[in-house]
Amino acid sequence: MGPGPSDVYPQVLEAMSRPTIGHLDPAFVSFMDELNELLRYALQTENTVTLPISAPGSAGMECCLVNLLEPGDRCVVAINGVFGGRMAEIVRRCEAHPVVVEFEWGKPVDPNKVEEVLKANPDAVALAFVHAETSTGVRSDVSSLCRLASEHDCLSIVDAVTSLGGIELCMDDWGVDAIYSGTQKCLSAPPGLSPVSFNATAMAKLNARSAPPQSWFLDMNLLTGYWGPGAKRAYHHTAPINTLYALHEALQILKQEGLENAWKRHADTHQQLREGLEAMGLEFYVEPADRLPQLNSVIVPPGIDEAGVRSFLLEQFNLEIGAGLGPLAGKIWRIGLMGASCTQRHVSLCLQGLSTALAETP
Ligand SMILES: *Cc1c(COP(=O)(O)O)cnc(C)c1O
């Protein structure tokens, strides 16, 4: 019950143990098409360029930025936690210029402030931000931010690593141009893959580049040569076959449950956790309207040994919860309710463990 990886479904682990076939085997090629169709369902998009990058969420972040920014481009980056900060760092390494808009940790990205910055930077080509900030447990308003980006002729680049499968996310309806996610948060597949999707506007920006992206491995045009669309598939790198089996199985589980049902399960289970924690006198760090159900930031009460409680839970209850990061280190715990780890059983175990820990640790 930390900030990821979440528990992996047993059926997903079982899928991983299937025989490893060739990455250009005709059976594997049709499997890839099916996988990308499942990804389109999960992301709620019709984009033909929708595929999993063979590396974790951070690689999806790098893929979006390295393909869509050219040296010298200006990109507005909203930062309200760890992951927005990383985006700004990658923008710099793409030799582009991040225009940083900062927000207090624990608060969402404020569209009014972003609008001011977009107005002040008419040459900006992109707006990048995080939907679900895992470092604080805060959700931002993707739809409003993407509308602003489009009004200012900017591409929207959205981090959906923790949001996918846990809260409402509708890539096309919300006007997202480029998105990346991860497998080890609410999809409950193992870490190591990053679903990415580009719409036609994003592909047009990529294809108008004066030079190919600095990264050969993450070059979207080379990746689509392998992943399609199109029947002809060229070797780019050896795909992580068994991890892809796992993602396919996890996406099928999500589709069987239904996206809306999965979002509701996260909301309902969060409500149970919230009631239990509040009954114990614990308080949330984030305002109710901005909270992520899948990542609960809880204030460490005064006089409590924050790390001691986490060790106690791990040793006595075999249960992991997360620590605070950056300015929130030592001040909060981060309790994940992601995917397969989002059940009543997890909530009961966590509440029982925490109340024992608070009574027994100094
Ligand atoms: C976990 C996470 C990432 C990075 O994913 P990795 O799989 O650890 O590389 C990026 N953004 C957010 C919001 C995350 O929660």
The ligand as a Tripos MOL2 file, in Angstrom:
@<TRIPOS>MOLECULE
LIG
   15    15     1     0     0
SMALL
NO_CHARGES

@<TRIPOS>ATOM
      1 C1          5.5830    6.6840  -10.5170 C.3       1 LIG1
      2 C2          5.4500    7.9340  -11.2720 C.ar      1 LIG1
      3 C3          6.3020    8.2660  -12.3490 C.ar      1 LIG1
      4 C4          7.4950    7.4570  -12.7220 C.3       1 LIG1
      5 O1          7.2100    6.1480  -13.0110 O.3       1 LIG1
      6 P1          8.3640    5.0240  -12.8890 P.3       1 LIG1
      7 O2          7.6450    3.8100  -13.3390 O.co2     1 LIG1
      8 O3          8.7850    5.0150  -11.4520 O.co2     1 LIG1
      9 O4          9.4710    5.4070  -13.7810 O.co2     1 LIG1
     10 C5          6.0470    9.4310  -13.0420 C.ar      1 LIG1
     11 N1          5.0280   10.2420  -12.7060 N.ar      1 LIG1
     12 C6          4.2060    9.9620  -11.6800 C.ar      1 LIG1
     13 C7          3.0960   10.8960  -11.3640 C.3       1 LIG1
     14 C8          4.3900    8.8070  -10.9290 C.ar      1 LIG1
     15 O5          3.5820    8.5380   -9.9130 O.3       1 LIG1
@<TRIPOS>BOND
     1     1     2 1
     2     2     3 ar
     3     2    14 ar
     4     3     4 1
     5     3    10 ar
     6     4     5 1
     7     5     6 1
     8     6     7 2
     9     6     8 1
    10     6     9 1
    11    10    11 ar
    12    11    12 ar
    13    12    13 1
    14    12    14 ar
    15    14    15 1
@<TRIPOS>SUBSTRUCTURE
     1 LIG1         1 GROUP 0 **** ****
